[in-house]
Amino acid sequence: MDIDSILLAVAVMLTATVVVGRVAQKLHLGSIVALLVVGMALGPYSPRPLLTGHVEELQSVGEIGVILLLLLVGLDTQPQKLSSMRRLVLGLGTAQYLLTTAAIVGLLMAVANLHWPSAIIVALGLAMSSDAVALASLQEHADSASPRSQAVMAVAIYQSLMAIPVLAVIPVLASSPLQAPMPTVVKALEVCAALAAVYLFARYALPQALAFAARKHNIEGFTAIVIAAIFAAAWVMDTVGLSNALGAFMVGMILSTSMFADQIKASVSSLKGLLLGVFFIAIGMSINLQEVIAFGGPLLHYLPTLLVIKIALVMALALGFRLGWRTSVLVGLLLAPFDEIASLNLSLFVEG
């Protein structure tokens, strides 16, 4: 990808993000669907494409916006608040993931005649919800303290922590000798070491560096330190197989009680909005409507059924946790979209 293509792609996507955001705000509509549509119109599968290559690379750039989003969510989630959410994390998060997985396994075995190992592998992915869609929707409406926000955040945290056991069990179910999982004890130690490293860095080293930049009145240096710390924490988590956004969330939560919390928000908020817009546009660019139409009956049969299963289960569980009818409906709708990897699994399943 040459420099001219890069400059054109970035300029077009950032401009579209700003314009779509303003129009959606004026019309009191959510901007995520509009950004996806813009991506479909600009991308390589459009009748008149403007951006035709390296969609995955552009998605990777946009994922920085998701990482910054989780930082801001962490800044609004103080440790005491997270402690009060443990009932939702361990209860709602566990029940939602396990019951959704079990329901999808039953559907695939009964309707698609899949063997149970294959059905479990597909279901483990499809049970995951898209953090980017749910959390971005809450942030867009400045909704970070409501019961539905806490429920969505609890499920997102649980799913981030479930990444390691899911990745470990898939090779076992696939029975592939070329994909032997790492010993559980070693992987557990790696995860614990990564969590400890991020905690100690964000708790002790990072505040000292931010204080030094603040004393020198170095705004650029302050922002650079924040961005570098987020990327480092995300890289550490990604290295051990956890969600890279979990590292950003940890940094934000640890710094939420510091004197720098408001300044950090001001430093990254505008950049987060732009890059998150790029992320959703890039996702839209990867959607090929011709392939969707070609799937025909199987896609129209399975996709609505899977969405109904997820929405109904989440609503029922939320009602069981006494979140109220309206909150339960909203939580179910917010957690219905599949994770990006799960969406790929669905397309592969339909093709198979």
C-alpha positions in Angstrom: 0.0 0.0 0.0 1.7 3.2 -1.2 1.8 6.5 0.7 -0.8 8.1 -1.6 -3.3 5.3 -0.9 -2.7 5.6 2.8 -3.2 9.3 2.8 -6.4 9.0 0.7 -7.9 6.2 2.9 -7.2 8.0 6.2 -8.5 11.4 4.9 -11.7 9.9 3.5 -12.4 7.7 6.6 -11.7 10.5 9.1 -13.8 12.9 7.1 -16.7 10.4 6.9 -16.4 9.8 10.6 -16.8 13.5 11.4 -19.7 14.0 8.9 -21.6 10.9 9.9 -21.2 11.7 13.6 -22.6 15.2 13.1 -25.5 14.0 11.0 -26.4 11.2 13.4 -26.2 13.7 16.3 -28.6 16.1 14.6 -31.1 13.3 13.8 -30.7 11.8 17.3 -29.7 8.5 15.8 -26.9 6.1 16.6 -23.9 6.5 14.4 -22.6 2.9 14.4 -25.0 1.6 11.7 -24.4 4.8 9.6 -20.6 4.2 9.8 -21.1 0.6 8.7 -23.2 1.7 5.7 -20.6 4.3 4.8 -17.9 1.6 4.9 -20.0 -0.6 2.6 -20.4 2.3 0.2 -16.7 3.1 0.2 -15.2 -0.4 0.3 -14.0 -2.8 -2.4 -17.4 -4.5 -2.6 -19.3 -1.3 -3.5 -20.5 -0.8 -7.1 -18.3 2.3 -7.2 -15.5 1.6 -4.7 -13.2 4.4 -3.5 -11.0 2.4 -1.1 -10.2 -1.0 -2.6 -7.4 -2.6 -0.6 -5.8 -3.6 2.7 -9.1 -3.6 4.6 -7.6 -5.7 7.4 -4.8 -3.2 7.9 -7.3 -0.4 8.2 -9.3 -2.4 10.7 -6.2 -2.8 12.8 -5.7 1.0 12.8 -9.3 1.4 13.9 -8.9 -1.2 16.7 -6.8 1.4 18.4 -10.0 3.3 18.9 -11.5 0.3 20.6 -8.5 0.2 22.9 -8.9 3.9 23.8 -12.6 3.3 24.4 -11.8 0.6 27.0 -9.4 3.1 28.6 -12.1 5.6 29.0 -14.5 2.9 30.3 -11.9 2.0 32.9 -11.5 5.6 34.0 -15.2 5.6 34.7 -15.0 2.3 36.6 -13.3 2.8 39.9 -12.0 -0.3 41.8 -14.8 0.1 44.4 -17.4 0.1 41.6 -15.8 -3.0 40.0 -15.9 -4.7 43.4 -19.6 -4.0 43.6 -20.1 -5.5 40.2 -18.5 -8.9 41.1 -22.0 -10.4 41.4 -22.8 -9.4 37.8 -19.3 -10.4 36.5 -19.3 -13.9 38.1 -23.1 -14.4 38.0 -24.5 -12.8 34.9 -21.3 -13.1 32.9 -20.9 -16.8 33.6 -24.5 -17.7 33.1 -24.8 -15.7 29.9 -21.8 -17.3 28.3 -22.4 -20.9 29.3 -26.1 -21.0 28.7 -25.8 -19.2 25.3 -23.1 -21.7 24.3 -25.2 -24.7 25.4 -28.3 -23.4 23.5 -26.3 -22.8 20.3 -24.7 -26.3 20.6 -28.2 -27.8 20.9 -29.4 -25.9 17.9 -26.4 -26.9 15.7 -26.7 -30.5 16.7 -30.4 -30.7 16.2 -30.8 -28.6 13.0 -27.4 -28.7 11.3 -26.5 -32.3 12.4 -23.1 -31.3 13.6 -21.1 -33.6 15.8 -20.8 -32.3 19.3 -17.1 -31.2 19.2 -17.7 -29.2 16.1 -20.9 -27.7 17.5 -19.1 -26.7 20.7 -16.2 -25.0 18.8 -18.7 -22.9 16.7 -20.8 -22.1 19.7 -17.9 -20.9 21.8 -17.3 -18.2 19.3 -20.9 -17.3 18.5 -21.6 -16.9 22.2 -19.2 -14.0 22.4 -20.7 -10.6 22.0 -19.1 -7.6 20.4 -17.6 -5.3 23.1 -16.9 -2.6 20.5 -20.6 -2.3 19.5 -22.1 -2.4 23.0 -19.5 -0.2 24.8 -19.4 2.3 21.9 -23.2 2.6 22.0 -23.1 3.3 25.8 -20.3 5.9 25.4 -22.2 7.6 22.5 -25.1 8.2 24.8 -22.9 9.1 27.8 -24.3 6.1 29.7 -21.6 4.8 32.0 -23.3 4.6 35.4 -26.7 3.0 34.7 -27.6 -0.6 35.5 -27.5 -1.6 31.8 -24.0 -0.2 31.5 -22.8 -2.2 34.5 -24.4 -5.4 33.1 -22.8 -4.9 29.7 -19.4 -4.1 31.3 -19.6 -7.2 33.5 -20.3 -9.5 30.5 -17.4 -7.8 28.6 -15.0 -8.3 31.4 -16.0 -12.0 31.8 -15.7 -12.7 28.1 -12.2 -11.1 28.0 -11.1 -13.4 30.8 -12.7 -16.4 29.0 -10.4 -16.0 26.0 -7.6 -18.2 27.4 -9.7 -21.3 28.4 -11.6 -21.1 25.1 -8.4 -20.9 23.1 -7.0 -23.8 25.1 -10.0 -26.1 24.7 -10.5 -25.6 21.0 -7.4 -27.7 19.9 -8.5 -30.4 22.3 -12.0 -30.5 20.7 -10.5 -30.4 17.2 -8.2 -33.4 18.1 -5.5 -32.0 15.9 -2.0 -33.3 16.8 -0.5 -30.2 15.2 -2.3 -27.9 17.6 -1.4 -29.2 21.1 -2.4 -26.7 23.7 0.2 -25.2 26.1 0.2 -26.8 29.5 -2.6 -25.2 31.6 -0.3 -24.4 34.6 2.3 -22.6 32.4 -0.4 -20.6 30.6 -2.0 -19.7 33.9 1.3 -18.5 35.2 1.8 -16.4 32.1 -1.6 -14.8 32.5 -1.0 -14.1 36.2 2.4 -12.6 35.4 0.9 -10.3 32.7 -1.9 -9.1 34.9 0.6 -8.4 37.7 3.0 -6.6 35.4 0.2 -4.3 34.0 -1.1 -3.6 37.6 2.3 -2.7 39.0 3.2 -0.6 36.0 -0.1 1.3 36.1 -0.1 1.6 39.9 3.4 2.8 40.5 5.5 3.6 37.5 2.9 5.3 35.3 1.7 7.9 37.8 5.3 9.0 38.4 5.9 9.5 34.7 2.7 11.5 34.4 3.5 13.6 37.4 6.9 14.4 35.9 5.3 15.5 32.6 2.7 17.6 34.5 5.4 19.4 36.5 7.2 20.3 33.3 3.9 21.5 31.7 4.6 19.2 28.8 1.2 18.5 27.4 2.5 16.6 24.4 4.7 14.5 26.6 1.8 13.7 28.9 -0.3 12.5 26.0 2.6 10.5 24.6 3.1 8.8 27.9 -0.6 7.9 28.2 -0.7 6.5 24.6 2.6 4.5 25.0 1.4 3.0 28.3 -1.9 1.9 26.8 -0.2 0.3 23.9 2.3 -1.4 26.1 -0.5 -2.8 28.4 -2.5 -3.9 25.3 0.6 -5.7 23.9 1.3 -7.5 27.1 -2.3 -8.8 27.3 -2.3 -9.8 23.6 1.0 -11.7 24.1 -0.5 -14.1 26.6 -3.7 -14.5 24.6 -6.0 -12.1 26.5 -8.0 -9.3 24.9 -5.7 -6.4 24.2 -8.4 -4.0 25.3 -8.4 -5.6 28.7 -4.9 -4.1 29.3 -6.3 -0.6 28.5 -9.2 -1.2 30.8 -6.9 -2.1 33.6 -4.8 1.0 33.2 -7.9 3.2 33.1 -9.4 1.6 36.2 -6.2 1.9 38.2 -5.8 5.5 37.2 -9.5 6.3 37.8 -8.8 7.5 41.4 -5.7 9.5 40.5 -5.5 13.2 40.0 -4.8 12.7 36.3 -8.0 11.0 35.4 -9.7 14.1 33.9 -6.6 15.1 32.1 -6.2 11.6 30.6 -9.8 11.7 29.4 -9.3 15.1 27.7 -6.1 13.8 26.1 -7.6 10.7 24.4 -11.3 11.4 23.9 -11.2 13.1 20.5 -8.6 10.6 19.2 -10.8 7.7 20.4 -13.8 9.0 18.6 -12.1 9.4 15.3 -10.3 6.0 15.4 -13.5 4.2 16.6 -15.2 5.7 13.5 -12.4 4.3 11.3 -12.9 0.9 13.0 -16.6 0.7 12.1 -16.1 2.0 8.6 -13.4 -0.6 8.0 -15.8 -3.3 9.3 -18.4 -2.0 6.8 -15.8 -2.2 4.0 -15.3 -5.9 4.7 -19.0 -6.7 4.2 -19.7 -8.2 0.8 -23.4 -8.0 0.2 -23.1 -10.4 -2.8 -21.7 -13.1 -0.6 -24.5 -12.4 1.9 -27.1 -12.8 -0.8 -25.3 -15.9 -2.1 -25.6 -17.6 1.3 -29.3 -17.3 0.8 -31.5 -19.6 2.9 -28.9 -20.9 5.3 -27.9 -17.4 6.5 -31.5 -16.2 6.7 -32.3 -19.3 8.7 -29.5 -19.4 11.2 -28.7 -15.7 11.8 -32.1 -14.6 13.1 -32.4 -17.7 15.2 -29.0 -17.2 16.8 -29.8 -13.5 17.5 -33.1 -14.4 19.1 -31.4 -17.0 21.3 -28.9 -14.5 22.5 -31.4 -11.8 23.1 -33.9 -14.0 24.9 -31.3 -15.6 27.2 -29.7 -12.4 28.2 -33.1 -10.8 28.8 -34.2 -13.7 31.0 -31.0 -13.7 33.0 -31.1 -9.9 33.4 -34.6 -10.2 34.7 -33.4 -12.9 37.1 -30.8 -10.5 38.4 -33.6 -8.0 39.0 -32.4 -5.4 36.5 -35.9 -4.4 35.4 -37.8 -5.1 32.2 -36.6 -2.1 30.2 -33.0 -2.5 31.3 -33.1 -6.3 30.5 -34.4 -5.6 27.0 -31.7 -3.0 26.3 -28.9 -5.3 27.7 -30.2 -8.1 25.5 -30.1 -5.9 22.4 -26.7 -4.5 23.2 -25.1 -7.9 23.7 -26.8 -9.5 20.7 -24.2 -8.5 18.0 -21.5 -11.2 17.5 -17.9 -10.6 18.1 -16.0 -10.0 14.8 -14.3 -13.4 15.1 -17.6 -15.0 15.9 -19.1 -13.5 12.7 -16.3 -15.0 10.7 -17.0 -18.4 12.4 -20.7 -18.0 11.4 -19.8 -17.4 7.7 -17.4 -20.4 7.7 -20.1 -22.5 9.3 -22.7 -21.5 6.7 -20.3 -22.1 3.9 -19.6 -25.6 5.3 
